[in-house]
Amino acid sequence: MGHTDIDIIKASGEKAHFNMEKVETSLRRAGVSQEDIDYITNRLARELYDGISTKEIYNRAYGYLKKINNSSASRYKLKKAIYELGPTGFPFEKFIAAILQNTGYQVEVGKILPGKCVNHEIDVIARKDGRNTLIECKFHSDQGRNCDVKIPLYIHSRYKDILDQNRTSKNKDANKFEECWVVTNTRFTADAHTYGKCANLFLLSWDYPKSSSLKKRIDSSGLYPITVSTLLTGREKQFLLSRDVVLCRELINDKFYLDHLGVSEKRQKKILHEMENLCNTS
Protein backbone atom coordinates (compact mmCIF):
# COMPACT_ATOMS: atom_id res chain seq x y z
CA MET A 1 0.00 0.00 0.00
CA GLY A 2 1.48 3.39 -1.02
CA HIS A 3 1.22 6.29 1.38
CA THR A 4 -1.19 8.09 -0.99
CA ASP A 5 -3.73 5.30 -0.33
CA ILE A 6 -3.62 5.66 3.44
CA ASP A 7 -6.45 7.18 5.49
CA ILE A 8 -5.42 9.14 8.56
CA ILE A 9 -7.42 10.27 11.59
CA LYS A 10 -7.42 14.03 12.20
CA ALA A 11 -7.56 15.67 15.65
CA SER A 12 -11.30 16.26 15.11
CA GLY A 13 -11.82 12.51 14.63
CA GLU A 14 -12.51 12.87 10.90
CA LYS A 15 -10.87 10.61 8.33
CA ALA A 16 -8.82 12.07 5.49
CA HIS A 17 -6.45 10.86 2.79
CA PHE A 18 -2.83 11.25 3.82
CA ASN A 19 -0.85 13.92 1.96
CA MET A 20 2.93 13.84 2.41
CA GLU A 21 3.18 17.30 0.84
CA LYS A 22 1.57 18.77 3.98
CA VAL A 23 4.30 17.23 6.11
CA GLU A 24 6.96 18.57 3.75
CA THR A 25 5.42 22.06 3.82
CA SER A 26 5.28 22.17 7.62
CA LEU A 27 8.91 21.05 7.85
CA ARG A 28 9.97 23.62 5.25
CA ARG A 29 8.23 26.39 7.20
CA ALA A 30 10.22 25.34 10.26
CA GLY A 31 13.42 26.06 8.32
CA VAL A 32 14.34 22.42 7.68
CA SER A 33 16.70 21.81 4.74
CA GLN A 34 15.48 19.82 1.73
CA GLU A 35 18.01 17.10 2.50
CA ASP A 36 16.62 16.66 6.02
CA ILE A 37 13.02 16.85 4.74
CA ASP A 38 13.77 14.01 2.33
CA TYR A 39 15.32 11.96 5.13
CA ILE A 40 12.34 12.45 7.46
CA THR A 41 9.64 11.85 4.84
CA ASN A 42 11.40 8.71 3.58
CA ARG A 43 11.45 7.35 7.13
CA LEU A 44 7.79 8.27 7.65
CA ALA A 45 6.73 6.66 4.36
CA ARG A 46 8.01 3.30 5.61
CA GLU A 47 6.18 3.59 8.94
CA LEU A 48 2.70 4.78 7.90
CA TYR A 49 -0.33 2.55 8.32
CA ASP A 50 -4.05 2.90 7.61
CA GLY A 51 -5.79 4.75 10.45
CA ILE A 52 -2.68 6.41 11.86
CA SER A 53 -3.46 9.68 13.64
CA THR A 54 -2.09 13.06 12.61
CA LYS A 55 -0.73 13.31 16.17
CA GLU A 56 1.31 10.13 15.70
CA ILE A 57 2.65 11.33 12.33
CA TYR A 58 3.64 14.63 13.92
CA ASN A 59 5.31 12.91 16.89
CA ARG A 60 7.40 10.70 14.59
CA ALA A 61 8.44 13.60 12.35
CA TYR A 62 9.29 15.68 15.43
CA GLY A 63 11.33 12.82 16.90
CA TYR A 64 13.47 12.54 13.76
CA LEU A 65 13.85 16.31 13.48
CA LYS A 66 14.88 16.71 17.12
CA LYS A 67 17.83 14.38 16.49
CA ILE A 68 18.91 16.50 13.52
CA ASN A 69 18.30 20.13 14.52
CA ASN A 70 16.97 21.43 17.86
CA SER A 71 16.07 24.91 16.60
CA SER A 72 14.10 23.59 13.64
CA ALA A 73 12.42 21.06 15.93
CA SER A 74 11.36 23.90 18.23
CA ARG A 75 9.82 25.87 15.34
CA TYR A 76 8.11 22.70 14.06
CA LYS A 77 6.68 22.20 17.55
CA LEU A 78 5.16 25.70 17.69
CA LYS A 79 1.50 24.71 17.34
CA LYS A 80 1.80 22.04 20.04
CA ALA A 81 3.75 24.47 22.22
CA ILE A 82 0.81 26.90 22.20
CA TYR A 83 -1.43 24.13 23.58
CA GLU A 84 1.14 23.54 26.33
CA LEU A 85 0.53 27.08 27.62
CA GLY A 86 -2.66 25.74 29.28
CA PRO A 87 -4.65 24.52 31.02
CA THR A 88 -6.10 27.74 32.50
CA GLY A 89 -5.66 29.89 29.39
CA PHE A 90 -4.07 32.74 31.38
CA PRO A 91 -0.54 32.11 30.02
CA PHE A 92 -2.08 32.29 26.52
CA GLU A 93 -3.47 35.75 27.33
CA LYS A 94 -0.02 36.77 28.62
CA PHE A 95 1.53 35.35 25.46
CA ILE A 96 -0.79 37.36 23.19
CA ALA A 97 -0.09 40.48 25.28
CA ALA A 98 3.67 39.84 25.04
CA ILE A 99 3.52 39.49 21.24
CA LEU A 100 1.64 42.79 20.97
CA GLN A 101 3.90 44.57 23.45
CA ASN A 102 6.97 43.47 21.51
CA THR A 103 5.45 44.82 18.29
CA GLY A 104 4.77 48.35 19.50
CA TYR A 105 1.59 48.13 21.57
CA GLN A 106 1.02 49.26 25.15
CA VAL A 107 -0.87 46.47 26.90
CA GLU A 108 -2.86 45.74 30.06
CA VAL A 109 -3.95 42.24 31.08
CA GLY A 110 -6.98 41.28 33.14
CA LYS A 111 -8.40 44.77 33.66
CA ILE A 112 -11.99 45.11 34.89
CA LEU A 113 -14.11 47.61 32.95
CA PRO A 114 -17.65 48.78 33.68
CA GLY A 115 -20.39 47.98 31.20
CA LYS A 116 -23.83 49.53 31.09
CA CYS A 117 -25.27 46.37 32.65
CA VAL A 118 -22.37 44.58 34.40
CA ASN A 119 -18.61 44.77 34.91
CA HIS A 120 -16.31 42.82 32.58
CA GLU A 121 -12.82 41.43 33.09
CA ILE A 122 -10.97 42.00 29.81
CA ASP A 123 -8.18 39.63 28.77
CA VAL A 124 -6.00 42.21 26.99
CA ILE A 125 -6.32 45.94 26.29
CA ALA A 126 -3.88 47.13 23.61
CA ARG A 127 -3.06 50.69 22.56
CA LYS A 128 -1.13 51.81 19.50
CA ASP A 129 -1.14 54.95 17.32
CA GLY A 130 -3.97 56.45 19.35
CA ARG A 131 -6.24 53.44 18.84
CA ASN A 132 -7.58 51.34 21.73
CA THR A 133 -8.32 47.68 21.13
CA LEU A 134 -10.24 45.30 23.36
CA ILE A 135 -8.97 41.72 22.98
CA GLU A 136 -10.60 38.54 24.26
CA CYS A 137 -8.70 35.24 24.08
CA LYS A 138 -10.26 31.81 23.75
CA PHE A 139 -7.81 29.04 24.60
CA HIS A 140 -8.44 25.36 23.85
CA SER A 141 -6.16 22.64 25.21
CA ASP A 142 -7.87 20.12 22.91
CA GLN A 143 -6.70 20.25 19.27
CA GLY A 144 -10.01 18.86 18.02
CA ARG A 145 -12.07 21.80 19.32
CA ASN A 146 -12.69 24.91 17.22
CA CYS A 147 -14.32 28.20 18.15
CA ASP A 148 -17.94 28.16 17.06
CA VAL A 149 -20.22 31.17 16.53
CA LYS A 150 -21.17 31.34 20.23
CA ILE A 151 -17.72 32.73 21.09
CA PRO A 152 -17.77 35.89 18.91
CA LEU A 153 -21.47 36.35 19.75
CA TYR A 154 -20.70 36.36 23.47
CA ILE A 155 -17.64 38.60 23.15
CA HIS A 156 -19.48 41.04 20.88
CA SER A 157 -22.26 41.42 23.45
CA ARG A 158 -19.69 42.22 26.18
CA TYR A 159 -17.99 44.71 23.87
CA LYS A 160 -21.31 46.44 23.13
CA ASP A 161 -22.10 46.65 26.85
CA ILE A 162 -18.77 48.44 27.48
CA LEU A 163 -19.32 50.78 24.50
CA ASP A 164 -22.83 51.60 25.75
CA GLN A 165 -21.41 52.52 29.17
CA ASN A 166 -18.70 54.70 27.61
CA ARG A 167 -21.21 56.60 25.48
CA THR A 168 -23.21 57.63 28.55
CA SER A 169 -20.23 58.13 30.89
CA LYS A 170 -19.47 61.67 32.09
CA ASN A 171 -15.88 60.59 32.73
CA LYS A 172 -13.75 62.04 29.94
CA ASP A 173 -11.02 59.51 30.77
CA ALA A 174 -13.32 56.53 30.24
CA ASN A 175 -11.91 53.82 28.00
CA LYS A 176 -12.83 54.43 24.38
CA PHE A 177 -12.38 51.51 21.99
CA GLU A 178 -12.11 51.56 18.22
CA GLU A 179 -12.02 47.80 17.68
CA CYS A 180 -12.50 44.40 19.24
CA TRP A 181 -10.43 41.27 18.56
CA VAL A 182 -11.23 37.63 19.23
CA VAL A 183 -8.09 35.48 19.42
CA THR A 184 -7.89 31.69 19.59
CA ASN A 185 -5.13 29.11 19.42
CA THR A 186 -7.33 26.80 17.30
CA ARG A 187 -9.61 27.74 14.39
CA PHE A 188 -12.95 29.46 13.90
CA THR A 189 -15.91 27.73 12.31
CA ALA A 190 -17.46 29.13 9.09
CA ASP A 191 -20.38 30.65 11.06
CA ALA A 192 -17.96 32.31 13.48
CA HIS A 193 -16.13 33.90 10.53
CA THR A 194 -19.44 35.05 9.01
CA TYR A 195 -20.59 36.62 12.26
CA GLY A 196 -17.20 38.23 12.86
CA LYS A 197 -17.28 39.97 9.49
CA CYS A 198 -20.89 41.08 9.94
CA ALA A 199 -20.26 42.42 13.48
CA ASN A 200 -16.95 44.07 12.48
CA LEU A 201 -14.86 41.93 14.84
CA PHE A 202 -11.24 41.10 14.01
CA LEU A 203 -10.72 37.34 14.28
CA LEU A 204 -7.20 36.02 14.82
CA SER A 205 -6.44 32.30 14.91
CA TRP A 206 -3.59 29.89 14.31
CA ASP A 207 -3.86 30.22 10.51
CA TYR A 208 -6.20 33.21 9.98
CA PRO A 209 -5.96 35.81 8.50
CA LYS A 210 -3.49 34.23 6.08
CA SER A 211 -1.30 37.33 5.87
CA SER A 212 -1.18 37.99 9.62
CA SER A 213 -2.17 34.76 11.38
CA LEU A 214 -0.97 33.93 14.86
CA LYS A 215 1.63 31.56 13.40
CA LYS A 216 2.94 34.19 10.97
CA ARG A 217 3.11 36.85 13.70
CA ILE A 218 5.19 34.51 15.88
CA ASP A 219 7.52 33.34 13.10
CA SER A 220 8.12 36.83 11.68
CA SER A 221 8.85 38.39 15.08
CA GLY A 222 10.79 35.50 16.65
CA LEU A 223 8.50 35.78 19.69
CA TYR A 224 8.31 32.10 20.56
CA PRO A 225 6.78 30.79 23.80
CA ILE A 226 9.16 28.99 26.15
CA THR A 227 7.09 25.84 25.66
CA VAL A 228 8.71 25.34 22.23
CA SER A 229 11.98 24.42 23.96
CA THR A 230 13.22 20.89 23.33
CA LEU A 231 15.61 21.13 26.29
CA LEU A 232 13.48 22.46 29.17
CA THR A 233 11.51 19.87 31.14
CA GLY A 234 7.75 20.13 31.66
CA ARG A 235 8.31 21.06 35.32
CA GLU A 236 10.75 23.80 34.37
CA LYS A 237 8.36 25.24 31.79
CA GLN A 238 5.49 25.35 34.29
CA PHE A 239 7.73 27.06 36.87
CA LEU A 240 8.71 29.74 34.35
CA LEU A 241 5.11 30.28 33.23
CA SER A 242 4.07 30.65 36.88
CA ARG A 243 6.65 33.47 37.13
CA ASP A 244 5.18 35.17 34.02
CA VAL A 245 8.16 34.19 31.86
CA VAL A 246 6.24 33.37 28.68
CA LEU A 247 8.63 34.20 25.82
CA CYS A 248 12.02 32.70 24.99
CA ARG A 249 13.22 36.30 24.73
CA GLU A 250 12.17 36.95 28.33
CA LEU A 251 14.14 33.95 29.58
CA ILE A 252 17.26 35.18 27.76
CA ASN A 253 16.91 38.50 29.62
CA ASP A 254 16.01 36.85 32.96
CA LYS A 255 18.26 33.80 32.97
CA PHE A 256 18.57 33.96 36.79
CA TYR A 257 15.38 31.86 36.79
CA LEU A 258 17.50 28.96 35.51
CA ASP A 259 19.81 29.42 38.51
CA HIS A 260 16.75 29.34 40.75
CA LEU A 261 15.71 26.04 39.13
CA GLY A 262 19.17 24.59 39.80
CA VAL A 263 20.01 24.15 36.12
CA SER A 264 23.73 23.43 35.63
CA GLU A 265 25.95 25.99 33.88
CA LYS A 266 26.55 23.59 30.98
CA ARG A 267 22.84 22.95 30.46
CA GLN A 268 22.03 26.66 30.82
CA LYS A 269 24.34 27.43 27.91
CA LYS A 270 22.57 24.85 25.72
CA ILE A 271 19.12 26.16 26.66
CA LEU A 272 20.03 29.81 26.08
CA HIS A 273 21.76 28.94 22.79
CA GLU A 274 18.54 27.24 21.64
CA MET A 275 16.49 30.30 22.69
CA GLU A 276 18.84 32.76 20.94
CA ASN A 277 18.73 30.76 17.70
CA LEU A 278 14.93 30.88 17.76
CA CYS A 279 14.73 34.60 18.53
CA ASN A 280 17.25 35.54 15.86
CA THR A 281 15.79 33.39 13.09
CA SER A 282 12.52 34.16 11.34
C-alpha positions as CSV (number, residue, x, y, z in Angstrom):
1,M,0.0,0.0,0.0
2,G,1.5,3.4,-1.0
3,H,1.2,6.3,1.4
4,T,-1.2,8.1,-1.0
5,D,-3.7,5.3,-0.3
6,I,-3.6,5.7,3.4
7,D,-6.4,7.2,5.5
8,I,-5.4,9.1,8.6
9,I,-7.4,10.3,11.6
10,K,-7.4,14.0,12.2
11,A,-7.6,15.7,15.6
12,S,-11.3,16.3,15.1
13,G,-11.8,12.5,14.6
14,E,-12.5,12.9,10.9
15,K,-10.9,10.6,8.3
16,A,-8.8,12.1,5.5
17,H,-6.4,10.9,2.8
18,F,-2.8,11.2,3.8
19,N,-0.9,13.9,2.0
20,M,2.9,13.8,2.4
21,E,3.2,17.3,0.8
22,K,1.6,18.8,4.0
23,V,4.3,17.2,6.1
24,E,7.0,18.6,3.7
25,T,5.4,22.1,3.8
26,S,5.3,22.2,7.6
27,L,8.9,21.1,7.8
28,R,10.0,23.6,5.3
29,R,8.2,26.4,7.2
30,A,10.2,25.3,10.3
31,G,13.4,26.1,8.3
32,V,14.3,22.4,7.7
33,S,16.7,21.8,4.7
34,Q,15.5,19.8,1.7
35,E,18.0,17.1,2.5
36,D,16.6,16.7,6.0
37,I,13.0,16.9,4.7
38,D,13.8,14.0,2.3
39,Y,15.3,12.0,5.1
40,I,12.3,12.5,7.5
41,T,9.6,11.8,4.8
42,N,11.4,8.7,3.6
43,R,11.5,7.3,7.1
44,L,7.8,8.3,7.6
45,A,6.7,6.7,4.4
46,R,8.0,3.3,5.6
47,E,6.2,3.6,8.9
48,L,2.7,4.8,7.9
49,Y,-0.3,2.6,8.3
50,D,-4.0,2.9,7.6
51,G,-5.8,4.7,10.5
52,I,-2.7,6.4,11.9
53,S,-3.5,9.7,13.6
54,T,-2.1,13.1,12.6
55,K,-0.7,13.3,16.2
56,E,1.3,10.1,15.7
57,I,2.6,11.3,12.3
58,Y,3.6,14.6,13.9
59,N,5.3,12.9,16.9
60,R,7.4,10.7,14.6
61,A,8.4,13.6,12.4
62,Y,9.3,15.7,15.4
63,G,11.3,12.8,16.9
64,Y,13.5,12.5,13.8
65,L,13.8,16.3,13.5
66,K,14.9,16.7,17.1
67,K,17.8,14.4,16.5
68,I,18.9,16.5,13.5
69,N,18.3,20.1,14.5
70,N,17.0,21.4,17.9
71,S,16.1,24.9,16.6
72,S,14.1,23.6,13.6
73,A,12.4,21.1,15.9
74,S,11.4,23.9,18.2
75,R,9.8,25.9,15.3
76,Y,8.1,22.7,14.1
77,K,6.7,22.2,17.6
78,L,5.2,25.7,17.7
79,K,1.5,24.7,17.3
80,K,1.8,22.0,20.0
81,A,3.8,24.5,22.2
82,I,0.8,26.9,22.2
83,Y,-1.4,24.1,23.6
84,E,1.1,23.5,26.3
85,L,0.5,27.1,27.6
86,G,-2.7,25.7,29.3
87,P,-4.6,24.5,31.0
88,T,-6.1,27.7,32.5
89,G,-5.7,29.9,29.4
90,F,-4.1,32.7,31.4
91,P,-0.5,32.1,30.0
92,F,-2.1,32.3,26.5
93,E,-3.5,35.7,27.3
94,K,0.0,36.8,28.6
95,F,1.5,35.3,25.5
96,I,-0.8,37.4,23.2
97,A,-0.1,40.5,25.3
98,A,3.7,39.8,25.0
99,I,3.5,39.5,21.2
100,L,1.6,42.8,21.0
101,Q,3.9,44.6,23.4
102,N,7.0,43.5,21.5
103,T,5.4,44.8,18.3
104,G,4.8,48.4,19.5
105,Y,1.6,48.1,21.6
106,Q,1.0,49.3,25.1
107,V,-0.9,46.5,26.9
108,E,-2.9,45.7,30.1
109,V,-3.9,42.2,31.1
110,G,-7.0,41.3,33.1
111,K,-8.4,44.8,33.7
112,I,-12.0,45.1,34.9
113,L,-14.1,47.6,32.9
114,P,-17.7,48.8,33.7
115,G,-20.4,48.0,31.2
116,K,-23.8,49.5,31.1
117,C,-25.3,46.4,32.7
118,V,-22.4,44.6,34.4
119,N,-18.6,44.8,34.9
120,H,-16.3,42.8,32.6
121,E,-12.8,41.4,33.1
122,I,-11.0,42.0,29.8
123,D,-8.2,39.6,28.8
124,V,-6.0,42.2,27.0
125,I,-6.3,45.9,26.3
126,A,-3.9,47.1,23.6
127,R,-3.1,50.7,22.6
128,K,-1.1,51.8,19.5
129,D,-1.1,55.0,17.3
130,G,-4.0,56.5,19.3
131,R,-6.2,53.4,18.8
132,N,-7.6,51.3,21.7
133,T,-8.3,47.7,21.1
134,L,-10.2,45.3,23.4
135,I,-9.0,41.7,23.0
136,E,-10.6,38.5,24.3
137,C,-8.7,35.2,24.1
138,K,-10.3,31.8,23.7
139,F,-7.8,29.0,24.6
140,H,-8.4,25.4,23.8
141,S,-6.2,22.6,25.2
142,D,-7.9,20.1,22.9
143,Q,-6.7,20.3,19.3
144,G,-10.0,18.9,18.0
145,R,-12.1,21.8,19.3
146,N,-12.7,24.9,17.2
147,C,-14.3,28.2,18.2
148,D,-17.9,28.2,17.1
149,V,-20.2,31.2,16.5
150,K,-21.2,31.3,20.2
151,I,-17.7,32.7,21.1
152,P,-17.8,35.9,18.9
153,L,-21.5,36.4,19.8
154,Y,-20.7,36.4,23.5
155,I,-17.6,38.6,23.2
156,H,-19.5,41.0,20.9
157,S,-22.3,41.4,23.5
158,R,-19.7,42.2,26.2
159,Y,-18.0,44.7,23.9
160,K,-21.3,46.4,23.1
161,D,-22.1,46.7,26.9
162,I,-18.8,48.4,27.5
163,L,-19.3,50.8,24.5
164,D,-22.8,51.6,25.8
165,Q,-21.4,52.5,29.2
166,N,-18.7,54.7,27.6
167,R,-21.2,56.6,25.5
168,T,-23.2,57.6,28.5
169,S,-20.2,58.1,30.9
170,K,-19.5,61.7,32.1
171,N,-15.9,60.6,32.7
172,K,-13.7,62.0,29.9
173,D,-11.0,59.5,30.8
174,A,-13.3,56.5,30.2
175,N,-11.9,53.8,28.0
176,K,-12.8,54.4,24.4
177,F,-12.4,51.5,22.0
178,E,-12.1,51.6,18.2
179,E,-12.0,47.8,17.7
180,C,-12.5,44.4,19.2
181,W,-10.4,41.3,18.6
182,V,-11.2,37.6,19.2
183,V,-8.1,35.5,19.4
184,T,-7.9,31.7,19.6
185,N,-5.1,29.1,19.4
186,T,-7.3,26.8,17.3
187,R,-9.6,27.7,14.4
188,F,-12.9,29.5,13.9
189,T,-15.9,27.7,12.3
190,A,-17.5,29.1,9.1
191,D,-20.4,30.6,11.1
192,A,-18.0,32.3,13.5
193,H,-16.1,33.9,10.5
194,T,-19.4,35.0,9.0
195,Y,-20.6,36.6,12.3
196,G,-17.2,38.2,12.9
197,K,-17.3,40.0,9.5
198,C,-20.9,41.1,9.9
199,A,-20.3,42.4,13.5
200,N,-16.9,44.1,12.5
201,L,-14.9,41.9,14.8
202,F,-11.2,41.1,14.0
203,L,-10.7,37.3,14.3
204,L,-7.2,36.0,14.8
205,S,-6.4,32.3,14.9
206,W,-3.6,29.9,14.3
207,D,-3.9,30.2,10.5
208,Y,-6.2,33.2,10.0
209,P,-6.0,35.8,8.5
210,K,-3.5,34.2,6.1
211,S,-1.3,37.3,5.9
212,S,-1.2,38.0,9.6
213,S,-2.2,34.8,11.4
214,L,-1.0,33.9,14.9
215,K,1.6,31.6,13.4
216,K,2.9,34.2,11.0
217,R,3.1,36.8,13.7
218,I,5.2,34.5,15.9
219,D,7.5,33.3,13.1
220,S,8.1,36.8,11.7
221,S,8.8,38.4,15.1
222,G,10.8,35.5,16.6
223,L,8.5,35.8,19.7
224,Y,8.3,32.1,20.6
225,P,6.8,30.8,23.8
226,I,9.2,29.0,26.2
227,T,7.1,25.8,25.7
228,V,8.7,25.3,22.2
229,S,12.0,24.4,24.0
230,T,13.2,20.9,23.3
231,L,15.6,21.1,26.3
232,L,13.5,22.5,29.2
233,T,11.5,19.9,31.1
234,G,7.8,20.1,31.7
235,R,8.3,21.1,35.3
236,E,10.8,23.8,34.4
237,K,8.4,25.2,31.8
238,Q,5.5,25.3,34.3
239,F,7.7,27.1,36.9
240,L,8.7,29.7,34.4
241,L,5.1,30.3,33.2
242,S,4.1,30.7,36.9
243,R,6.7,33.5,37.1
244,D,5.2,35.2,34.0
245,V,8.2,34.2,31.9
246,V,6.2,33.4,28.7
247,L,8.6,34.2,25.8
248,C,12.0,32.7,25.0
249,R,13.2,36.3,24.7
250,E,12.2,36.9,28.3
251,L,14.1,34.0,29.6
252,I,17.3,35.2,27.8
253,N,16.9,38.5,29.6
254,D,16.0,36.8,33.0
255,K,18.3,33.8,33.0
256,F,18.6,34.0,36.8
257,Y,15.4,31.9,36.8
258,L,17.5,29.0,35.5
259,D,19.8,29.4,38.5
260,H,16.8,29.3,40.7
261,L,15.7,26.0,39.1
262,G,19.2,24.6,39.8
263,V,20.0,24.1,36.1
264,S,23.7,23.4,35.6
265,E,25.9,26.0,33.9
266,K,26.6,23.6,31.0
267,R,22.8,23.0,30.5
268,Q,22.0,26.7,30.8
269,K,24.3,27.4,27.9
270,K,22.6,24.9,25.7
271,I,19.1,26.2,26.7
272,L,20.0,29.8,26.1
273,H,21.8,28.9,22.8
274,E,18.5,27.2,21.6
275,M,16.5,30.3,22.7
276,E,18.8,32.8,20.9
277,N,18.7,30.8,17.7
278,L,14.9,30.9,17.8
279,C,14.7,34.6,18.5
280,N,17.3,35.5,15.9
281,T,15.8,33.4,13.1
282,S,12.5,34.2,11.3
